[in-house]
Amino acid sequence: MTEISLPVARVYVDLGLPHLDRPFDYAVPPEMDQTAVVGSRVRVRFAGRIVSGFVVERVAVSQQESLAPLARSVSAEPVLPPVSAALVRAVADHYGGTFSDVVRLAVPPRHASTETAPVHPAPEWTPAPVEPGALGWYPQGEAFLARLRAGGSPRAAWTVVPAAAPVGDWAGGITAAAVATLASGRSAVVVVPDTRDVTRVASVVEAGVGKAWVVRQTAELGASARYRAFLRGLRGQARVVVGTRSAVFAPVVDLGLLCVWDDGDDLHAEQRAPYPHARDVAAIRSNLTGAALLIAAYGRTCEVQSWVERGWLAPIDLAPDRVRRLAPAVRASRDDDAALDRDPAARVARLPREAFTVARAGLAQGPVLVQVPRAGYLAAISCAGCGSRARCPACGGPLRSDRGLDRPVPQLGCRWCGRVVTGWRCGECEGTRLRSTQVGAERTAEELGRAFPGVVVRRSAQDRVLDQVDAEPALVVATPGAEPPAEGGYAAALLLDANTLLGRPDLRAGEEAVRRWLRAVALVRPGADGGTVLLVGPHQSRAVQALLRLDPAGFASRELAERAEAGFPPAVRFLVAEGEWNILTELAQALAVIPESAALGPAAATDQTSRLFARAPLSAGAQLSRAVQSFQAGRSARKDQRRLRVQVDPAAVE
């Protein structure tokens, strides 16, 4: 019998129980010596049942006297190499989660026929010339690319000029960074918010490095295609991975660069425990592997700004005055009733006179984009008498209308329970008349059609997103995130109802508003070519002023300073917990031992749920995460069934 040099396999067992979140030792039978390799999937017996797991280490000796043998080797494919296992463990520890929860995000389910299919050798790599693309417009861009070509690992925050012009071609800039990385013999991973961005970036990268070297990873792929894409990166058949948030874990051969586009998009935040954010995972992976990091966006989140101010990221940007020369001309107009009353046509279209003028001038040159924050017809309605929000008599949810309120019997529906409401009466003043307070994209498109007779009006929203519009004059009404690019760029853009975005009950309301506005601005031609953007909203808002100056970095710096003063993330490590009041009280006591920490609550959030906020200095962040893990492990060991949901560094604080 052949002697096994490393007869002990350390296995992370897929249990999902916090008190068992550690590797367990198993004996490797001789027949599994060549298949139970580090990173492979195995089946083991645990507590009387057969469960799945990953081999994370092979060692010669175990501290346990008697070991159970591995039950079965599922596959010899090392789908979780040591560097990936270290990343999974680091992410779990950062967010106070478990290895099992994170590894489900990092490794897709196995597809046996795909894994055993013949492996085609990777094509021979022919170095391509590195064209700087959009990065060549920025003083620090060329130096960043040069360091990548030389095998270096720079870290940078790229603030892209928002314009439908070469200087704003972020996909081309990311391609230049990927080509420079490949020229040094390394691989690159590019993470974007959605499949539309994946298609855009992957197409440009494929043109730059060759289609055979690029793979796309998205959740929309079928089981076979998703696993095939994962294996191509793992085996070195592809050197550039482009995908949505889970692609940040994608294993590649000799990782040299991590790119994250638009890190402020909430699609980068995972909705499953422990709720990791792709931006933070990329930063953790960059630290672990020494890979370069490029975070690019039109705006600037406070997280990225904090890294810039600490010197961990170097800025790649242009001075605001030069940005204003290269970008569309941006100005603001008040949305008060007096402005509407001066022009009857503007009153019909729900636009102040200046916005009506901008739209009319833009249509003479090409398409005009109209961004509306809300989808639907009448997104919010109130009592015409007292102004109270119209609510469902059954569940108290807000009412909406898919038709006008001028009908004899308005069609009302509840946003929460879906009930059709008839015979509505205000609970405050007993009134029966209604008025609209928030108009959606559908109603806006209808009004614009009346105000601009003969002009084509197109609508793009989450239920039907247009891929692109041509250069012919048209009004394109879109919700944020659904704005289609226009051939040659839009001649003008109107950003309506700014107060709706600014009034969101969220710590990031201003930051998110600036991000969404800048994404719309980026679709408009430069000011030198006649491109104009008009925002309808309050001039005094700091977010609006940042848009007018096209200075997202300055806005982020001031926002970060205020959060530091108030004790909000990312200036501190933050925790949000929801559940039963008594268990939140116990959690608050467990967190009280952390130096300089503070707990807010628990306080009632709904009739059945309470909420607890806690914060700790950045220097005590690791202690906060360990305290959460320890508390959850204790609950798991006691089989505590009380409801508790914990998020460390949540993407949204409401």
C-alpha positions in Angstrom: 0.0 0.0 0.0 1.4 3.4 -1.0 2.1 5.6 2.0 0.2 9.0 2.0 2.5 11.9 2.8 -0.2 14.2 4.0 -2.9 11.9 5.4 -5.1 14.5 7.1 -7.5 16.8 5.3 -8.8 19.9 6.9 -12.3 20.5 5.7 -14.7 23.4 6.0 -18.1 21.6 6.4 -21.1 23.3 4.8 -23.2 23.5 8.0 -24.2 27.2 8.2 -23.9 27.0 12.0 -21.8 29.8 13.5 -20.6 27.8 16.5 -19.1 25.2 14.0 -17.4 27.8 11.7 -14.0 26.2 11.6 -12.2 23.5 9.7 -12.4 19.8 10.9 -9.8 17.1 10.4 -10.6 14.0 8.5 -8.4 11.0 7.4 -7.7 10.7 3.7 -8.2 7.1 2.5 -5.5 5.9 0.1 -7.9 5.8 -2.9 -8.7 9.5 -2.4 -5.1 10.7 -2.1 -5.0 12.1 -5.6 -8.5 13.5 -5.7 -9.0 15.0 -2.3 -6.6 17.8 -3.2 -6.6 21.2 -1.5 -9.6 23.2 -2.9 -11.6 20.2 -3.9 -15.1 19.3 -3.0 -15.7 16.3 -0.7 -18.5 14.6 1.3 -18.0 13.9 4.9 -19.9 12.4 7.8 -20.8 14.9 10.5 -23.2 14.3 13.4 -24.5 11.2 11.8 -25.2 12.6 8.3 -23.3 13.1 5.1 -22.7 16.7 4.2 -20.6 18.6 1.7 -17.4 20.5 2.3 -14.2 21.9 0.9 -10.6 20.7 1.6 -8.7 23.8 2.6 -5.4 22.1 3.8 -3.6 18.8 3.8 -1.3 18.2 6.8 0.7 15.3 8.1 -0.5 15.2 11.7 -3.8 16.1 13.5 -4.2 17.0 17.1 -7.2 14.7 17.2 -6.4 11.1 18.2 -9.1 9.4 16.1 -10.3 10.7 12.7 -13.3 9.8 10.6 -12.4 9.2 7.0 -13.6 11.3 4.1 -16.8 9.7 2.9 -16.3 10.6 -0.8 -14.3 12.8 -3.1 -16.8 14.7 -5.3 -14.2 16.0 -7.7 -10.5 16.6 -8.0 -11.0 20.1 -9.4 -9.5 22.6 -6.9 -12.4 25.1 -7.1 -11.4 26.8 -3.9 -7.6 27.3 -4.1 -5.8 28.5 -0.9 -5.9 32.2 -2.0 -9.7 32.0 -2.5 -10.1 30.2 0.8 -8.2 33.0 2.5 -10.3 35.6 0.8 -13.6 33.8 1.9 -12.3 33.6 5.5 -11.3 37.3 5.5 -14.6 38.5 4.1 -16.5 36.4 6.6 -14.5 37.8 9.5 -14.8 41.4 8.2 -18.6 41.2 8.1 -19.1 39.0 11.2 -20.4 36.1 9.1 -19.5 32.5 8.5 -17.2 30.7 5.9 -20.2 28.7 4.6 -22.2 31.8 3.8 -19.4 33.5 1.9 -18.2 30.4 0.0 -21.7 30.1 -1.5 -21.1 33.5 -3.1 -17.6 32.7 -4.2 -18.0 29.2 -5.8 -20.9 28.4 -8.1 -22.7 25.1 -7.8 -20.9 22.2 -9.6 -22.0 21.1 -13.0 -20.5 17.7 -13.5 -20.7 17.4 -17.3 -19.2 20.8 -17.7 -16.4 20.0 -15.3 -15.5 16.7 -17.0 -15.7 18.1 -20.6 -12.4 18.1 -22.6 -10.2 21.1 -21.7 -9.1 23.1 -24.7 -5.6 24.6 -24.4 -5.5 28.3 -24.0 -4.6 30.2 -27.1 -1.1 31.7 -27.4 -1.0 35.2 -26.0 0.2 37.9 -28.3 1.0 41.1 -26.5 -1.1 44.0 -27.7 0.0 47.6 -27.7 -1.4 49.5 -24.7 -3.5 52.4 -25.9 -4.3 54.7 -22.9 -7.8 55.4 -24.0 -9.7 57.7 -21.7 -7.1 57.3 -19.0 -4.7 59.2 -21.3 -6.8 62.4 -20.7 -5.9 62.4 -17.0 -2.4 63.4 -15.7 -2.1 60.4 -13.4 -3.6 57.9 -15.9 -0.5 57.3 -18.0 1.6 56.7 -14.8 -1.0 54.2 -13.6 -0.8 52.2 -16.8 2.9 52.3 -16.9 3.1 50.8 -13.4 0.7 48.0 -14.4 2.8 47.2 -17.5 5.9 47.0 -15.3 4.2 44.5 -13.0 3.4 47.0 -10.3 0.3 47.1 -8.1 -0.9 50.7 -7.9 -4.2 51.5 -6.2 -6.3 54.4 -7.6 -9.7 56.1 -7.5 -10.6 57.3 -11.0 -13.2 60.0 -11.2 -14.4 59.9 -14.8 -15.6 63.1 -16.5 -19.3 62.8 -17.2 -19.6 63.4 -20.9 -20.5 61.4 -24.0 -17.0 62.0 -25.4 -13.7 60.1 -25.4 -12.7 61.6 -22.0 -15.7 59.9 -20.4 -15.2 56.5 -22.0 -14.8 54.5 -18.8 -15.1 51.2 -20.6 -12.1 52.1 -22.8 -10.1 53.2 -19.8 -10.7 49.9 -18.0 -9.8 48.0 -21.1 -6.5 49.9 -21.2 -5.8 48.9 -17.6 -6.7 45.3 -18.4 -4.4 45.2 -21.5 -1.5 46.7 -19.5 -2.0 44.1 -16.8 -2.0 41.3 -19.4 1.2 42.7 -20.9 2.9 42.1 -17.6 1.8 38.4 -17.7 -1.0 38.7 -15.1 -4.8 38.5 -15.1 -7.5 41.0 -14.4 -11.0 40.9 -12.8 -13.5 43.7 -13.7 -16.7 44.0 -11.6 -19.7 46.1 -12.8 -23.2 46.6 -11.5 -25.4 44.8 -14.1 -25.5 42.7 -17.2 -25.8 45.8 -19.5 -22.5 47.0 -18.1 -21.0 43.5 -18.5 -22.0 43.5 -22.2 -20.5 46.9 -22.7 -17.2 46.3 -21.0 -16.7 42.8 -22.2 -17.2 43.8 -25.8 -14.6 46.5 -25.5 -12.2 44.3 -23.7 -12.6 41.5 -26.2 -11.8 43.9 -29.0 -8.7 44.9 -27.1 -7.2 41.6 -25.9 -9.1 39.0 -28.0 -12.4 37.2 -27.3 -10.7 33.9 -26.3 -9.0 35.6 -23.3 -12.2 37.1 -21.9 -15.0 35.5 -19.9 -18.3 36.9 -18.6 -19.7 35.9 -15.2 -23.3 36.9 -14.3 -26.1 35.4 -12.3 -28.3 35.3 -15.4 -26.2 32.6 -17.0 -27.4 29.1 -16.8 -25.8 26.5 -14.5 -23.6 25.1 -17.2 -22.5 28.4 -18.7 -21.8 30.0 -15.3 -19.7 27.0 -14.1 -17.9 27.0 -17.4 -17.0 30.6 -17.1 -15.8 30.0 -13.5 -13.6 27.1 -14.6 -12.0 29.1 -17.5 -10.7 31.7 -15.1 -9.6 29.1 -12.6 -7.7 27.1 -15.2 -6.1 30.0 -16.8 -8.0 29.7 -20.1 -9.2 33.2 -19.7 -7.1 36.1 -18.3 -9.8 38.7 -18.0 -13.0 38.1 -16.0 -15.9 40.6 -16.5 -18.9 40.1 -14.3 -21.4 41.4 -11.7 -20.7 41.4 -7.9 -19.9 37.7 -7.3 -17.2 38.0 -10.0 -15.1 39.8 -7.4 -14.3 36.4 -6.0 -13.5 34.8 -9.4 -10.2 32.8 -9.2 -7.7 33.6 -11.9 -4.1 32.7 -12.6 -1.7 35.4 -11.1 -4.2 38.1 -10.4 -2.7 41.5 -11.2 -5.7 43.9 -11.3 -9.1 44.4 -9.7 -11.4 47.0 -11.3 -14.8 48.1 -9.8 -17.0 50.3 -11.8 -19.6 52.6 -10.1 -19.1 51.3 -6.6 -22.0 53.5 -5.3 -24.6 51.4 -7.2 -26.6 49.4 -4.7 -26.4 46.3 -7.0 -22.8 45.9 -5.7 -24.3 45.1 -2.3 -25.1 41.4 -1.7 -28.6 40.7 -0.4 -27.6 37.5 1.4 -25.8 37.2 4.7 -23.3 38.4 5.6 -24.1 41.1 3.0 -20.7 41.9 1.6 -20.1 44.8 -0.8 -18.1 44.2 -4.0 -16.0 47.3 -3.4 -14.9 46.2 0.1 -14.3 42.6 -1.1 -12.1 44.0 -3.9 -10.2 46.0 -1.3 -9.7 43.0 1.0 -8.6 40.9 -2.0 -6.1 43.6 -3.1 -4.6 43.6 0.4 -4.4 39.8 0.6 -2.9 39.3 -2.9 -1.0 42.5 -3.6 -3.0 43.1 -6.7 -3.6 46.5 -8.2 -7.0 48.1 -7.6 -8.9 50.6 -9.7 -12.2 52.0 -8.5 -13.8 54.1 -11.2 -17.0 56.1 -11.2 -18.5 59.4 -12.3 -19.1 60.2 -8.7 -17.3 59.5 -5.4 -18.6 57.5 -2.5 -17.6 58.4 1.0 -15.9 55.0 1.4 -13.6 55.7 -1.6 -13.0 59.3 -0.4 -11.9 58.0 3.0 -9.4 55.7 1.4 -8.1 58.6 -0.8 -7.7 60.9 2.3 -5.8 58.2 4.1 -3.5 57.8 1.1 -4.5 54.2 0.5 -5.9 55.1 -3.0 -4.3 57.7 -5.3 -6.8 60.0 -7.2 -7.0 60.0 -11.0 -9.0 63.0 -11.9 -9.1 66.4 -13.5 -9.5 69.8 -11.9 -13.1 70.9 -11.6 -12.7 73.9 -14.0 -11.3 71.6 -16.7 -14.1 69.1 -16.1 -16.6 71.8 -16.7 -15.0 72.6 -20.0 -15.1 69.0 -21.2 -18.5 68.1 -19.8 -22.0 69.3 -20.8 -23.1 72.7 -19.4 -25.1 72.1 -16.2 -27.4 74.5 -14.5 -30.5 74.4 -12.2 -34.0 75.8 -12.4 -36.5 76.2 -9.6 -39.6 74.1 -9.7 -41.9 76.6 -8.0 -45.5 77.3 -9.1 -44.8 80.9 -10.1 -42.3 79.7 -12.8 -44.9 77.3 -14.1 -47.6 79.9 -14.2 -45.6 82.1 -16.5 -46.0 79.7 -19.4 -49.3 77.8 -20.0 -47.5 75.1 -22.1 -45.0 74.6 -19.3 -47.9 74.0 -16.9 -49.2 71.3 -19.1 -45.9 69.5 -19.3 -45.1 70.0 -15.5 -41.9 71.8 -16.5 -40.7 75.3 -15.5 -40.3 77.7 -18.4 -36.6 77.3 -18.6 -36.8 73.5 -18.8 -39.4 73.8 -21.6 -37.0 76.1 -23.5 -34.0 73.7 -23.0 -36.1 70.8 -24.3 -37.3 72.7 -27.3 -33.7 73.8 -28.2 -32.4 70.3 -27.6 -34.9 68.7 -29.9 -33.7 71.0 -32.7 -30.3 69.2 -32.5 -31.2 65.6 -31.5 -32.7 63.5 -28.7 -33.4 64.9 -25.3 -33.2 62.8 -22.1 -35.8 63.3 -19.3 -34.8 61.6 -16.0 -37.8 61.0 -13.7 -37.0 59.5 -10.2 -40.2 57.4 -10.0 -41.7 54.8 -12.3 -45.4 54.4 -12.8 -48.2 56.9 -13.3 -49.0 58.7 -10.1 -46.4 57.4 -7.7 -47.8 59.2 -4.6 -51.1 60.8 -3.9 -52.4 62.8 -1.0 -55.6 64.3 0.4 -56.4 67.5 -1.5 -57.8 69.0 1.7 -55.2 68.5 4.4 -52.2 67.1 2.4 -51.9 63.8 4.3 -50.6 60.9 2.4 -53.4 58.7 1.0 -53.2 55.3 2.6 -54.9 51.9 2.3 -57.7 51.4 4.8 -56.8 47.7 5.2 -53.0 47.8 5.8 -52.0 51.5 6.0 -49.8 51.2 2.9 -49.4 54.2 0.5 -51.8 54.4 -2.4 -51.0 54.9 -6.0 -53.0 55.4 -9.2 -52.4 53.9 -12.6 -54.8 56.5 -14.2 -55.6 60.1 -13.6 -57.4 61.5 -10.6 -59.8 63.6 -12.7 -62.0 60.5 -13.4 -65.3 60.2 -11.6 -64.0 57.1 -9.9 -60.1 57.1 -9.7 -58.4 53.7 -9.9 -56.5 53.4 -6.6 -54.2 50.5 -5.5 -52.1 49.8 -2.4 -48.4 49.6 -2.9 -48.1 47.1 0.0 -51.0 44.6 -0.2 -52.1 45.3 -3.8 -55.7 45.8 -2.8 -57.9 47.9 -5.1 -59.3 50.7 -3.0 -62.7 52.3 -3.8 -64.6 54.9 -1.8 -61.5 56.3 -0.3 -61.8 58.8 2.6 -59.0 60.7 4.4 -58.4 59.4 7.9 -57.4 62.9 9.1 -60.0 65.2 7.7 -62.6 62.9 6.2 -62.0 64.5 2.8 -62.6 62.5 -0.5 -60.6 64.6 -3.0 -57.1 63.6 -4.0 -54.1 65.3 -5.6 -50.9 63.9 -7.0 -47.7 64.7 -5.1 -45.2 62.5 -7.0 -45.6 61.9 -10.8 -44.1 58.8 -12.3 -42.3 58.3 -15.7 -45.5 57.0 -17.4 -47.5 60.1 -16.5 -44.5 62.4 -17.4 -44.3 60.8 -20.8 -48.0 61.4 -21.4 -47.7 65.0 -20.4 -44.7 65.6 -22.6 -46.5 64.1 -25.5 -49.3 66.8 -25.1 -46.8 69.6 -24.6 -44.7 68.6 -27.7 -47.1 67.5 -30.3 -45.5 65.7 -33.2 -42.4 64.7 -31.2 -41.7 61.0 -30.6 -41.8 60.2 -26.9 -40.0 57.0 -25.8 -40.1 55.5 -22.3 -37.4 53.5 -20.6 -37.9 52.0 -17.1 -37.0 48.9 -15.2 -39.8 46.9 -16.7 -38.7 47.8 -20.3 -35.2 49.2 -20.7 -34.2 50.5 -24.1 -30.7 49.4 -25.2 -30.0 52.6 -27.3 -31.8 55.4 -29.1 -30.8 56.9 -32.5 -29.7 60.4 -33.2 -33.2 61.5 -34.4 -35.0 64.2 -32.3 -37.1 62.5 -29.6 -38.0 62.8 -25.9 -36.7 59.8 -23.9 -38.3 59.6 -20.5 -36.3 57.2 -18.2 -36.0 56.3 -14.6 -32.5 56.4 -12.9 -30.4 53.5 -14.1 -32.6 52.8 -17.2 -31.3 55.7 -19.3 -30.3 54.3 -22.7 -27.3 55.8 -24.5 -28.0 57.9 -27.6 -26.1 57.7 -30.8 -23.7 60.7 -30.7 -25.0 61.6 -27.2 -28.1 63.5 -26.1 -28.4 67.1 -27.1 -29.9 67.9 -23.7 -31.1 66.4 -20.5 -33.7 67.4 -18.0 -33.4 66.0 -14.4 -36.8 66.4 -12.9 -38.1 66.2 -9.3 -34.7 66.6 -7.6 -36.4 66.8 -4.2 -37.6 63.2 -4.6 -34.1 61.9 -4.6 -32.8 64.2 -2.0 -35.8 63.5 0.3 -35.1 59.7 0.7 -34.8 58.6 4.3 -31.3 57.3 3.9 -27.9 58.5 5.1 -26.7 58.3 1.5 -29.5 60.3 -0.1 -27.3 63.2 -1.2 -24.5 60.9 -2.4 -26.9 58.7 -4.3 -28.7 61.7 -5.9 -25.3 63.1 -7.2 -24.4 59.6 -8.5 -27.7 59.2 -10.4 -27.6 62.7 -11.9 -24.0 62.3 -13.0 -24.8 59.1 -14.8 -27.5 61.0 -16.8 -25.1 63.9 -17.4 -22.5 61.4 -18.8 -24.9 60.6 -21.7 -25.0 64.2 -23.0 -22.7 65.8 -25.5 -20.0 68.1 -24.2 -20.9 71.8 -23.8 -18.6 72.7 -26.8 -21.0 70.6 -28.9 -24.1 72.2 -27.5 -24.8 69.7 -24.8 -27.0 71.1 -21.9 -28.3 69.7 -18.7 -31.0 71.3 -16.6 -31.8 70.1 -13.1 -35.2 71.1 -11.7 -34.8 71.4 -7.9 -33.6 73.4 -5.0 -30.5 75.6 -5.7 -29.5 75.7 -2.0 -29.0 71.9 -1.7 -25.3 71.0 -1.3 -25.8 68.0 -3.7 -27.2 70.3 -6.4 -24.3 72.7 -5.9 -21.9 69.8 -6.3 -23.6 68.8 -9.6 -23.4 72.4 -10.9 -19.7 72.5 -10.1 -19.2 68.9 -11.3 -17.2 68.3 -8.2 -18.2 64.9 -6.7 -14.9 64.6 -4.8 -15.4 67.9 -3.0 -19.0 66.8 -2.1 -17.7 63.5 -0.8 -15.0 65.2 1.3 -17.5 67.4 3.0 -20.0 64.6 3.4 -17.3 62.4 5.0 -16.3 65.2 7.4 -19.9 65.5 8.6 -20.3 61.8 9.0 -17.1 61.7 11.1 -18.5 64.4 13.3 -21.8 62.6 13.7 -20.3 59.1 14.1 -21.7 57.5 10.9 -20.0 55.2 8.4 -17.5 55.0 6.9 -15.8 57.2 9.5 -16.7 54.4 12.0 -17.5 50.7 11.9 -21.3 50.4 12.0 -23.8 47.7 12.8 -27.5 47.4 12.3 -29.5 44.6 13.9 -33.2 43.8 13.7 -35.1 41.2 15.7 -36.9 40.7 19.0 -36.3 43.4 21.6 -34.9 41.0 24.3 -32.2 39.5 22.0 -31.2 42.9 20.8 -30.7 43.9 24.4 -28.4 41.0 24.9 -26.5 41.9 21.7 -26.0 45.5 23.0 -24.5 44.1 26.2 -22.1 41.9 24.3 -20.9 44.8 22.2 -20.5 47.1 25.2 -17.1 45.6 26.0 -15.6 47.1 22.8 -13.6 50.2 23.7 -15.3 53.5 22.7 -18.2 51.7 21.2 -21.8 53.0 21.5 -25.2 51.3 21.1 -28.3 53.2 20.0 -31.4 51.3 21.0 -33.0 48.9 20.8 -36.1 50.7 19.7 -39.3 49.6 18.1 -39.2 49.5 14.3 -42.6 47.8 13.7 -45.1 46.2 15.9 -43.1 42.9 15.9 -39.5 44.0 15.2 -37.1 46.2 17.0 -33.8 47.7 15.7 -30.4 48.3 17.2 -27.6 50.5 15.9 -24.0 50.2 17.2 -20.8 51.8 16.2 -17.1 51.5 17.1 -13.9 53.3 16.0 -12.2 52.0 12.9 -9.4 50.7 15.1 -11.9 48.5 16.9 -13.6 47.2 13.7 -12.1 43.7 14.0 -13.3 43.5 17.6 -16.8 44.5 16.5 -16.9 41.7 13.9 -15.5 39.1 16.3 -18.1 40.1 18.9 -20.9 39.6 16.4 -19.4 36.2 15.4 -19.1 35.2 19.1 -22.6 36.2 19.9 -24.0 34.4 16.9 -22.0 31.3 17.8 -23.4 31.3 21.3 -27.0 31.6 19.9 -26.3 28.7 17.5 -24.9 26.5 20.2 -27.9 27.1 22.4 -30.3 26.6 19.5 -31.8 30.0 20.2 -34.7 30.5 17.7 -35.3 34.1 18.4 -35.3 36.3 15.2 -32.1 38.3 14.6 -30.6 39.8 11.5 -27.2 41.5 11.8 -25.5 43.6 9.1 -21.9 45.0 9.7 -21.2 48.1 7.5 -24.6 48.0 5.8 -24.8 49.6 2.4 -27.8 51.7 3.5 -28.6 53.3 6.9 -32.2 54.4 7.1 
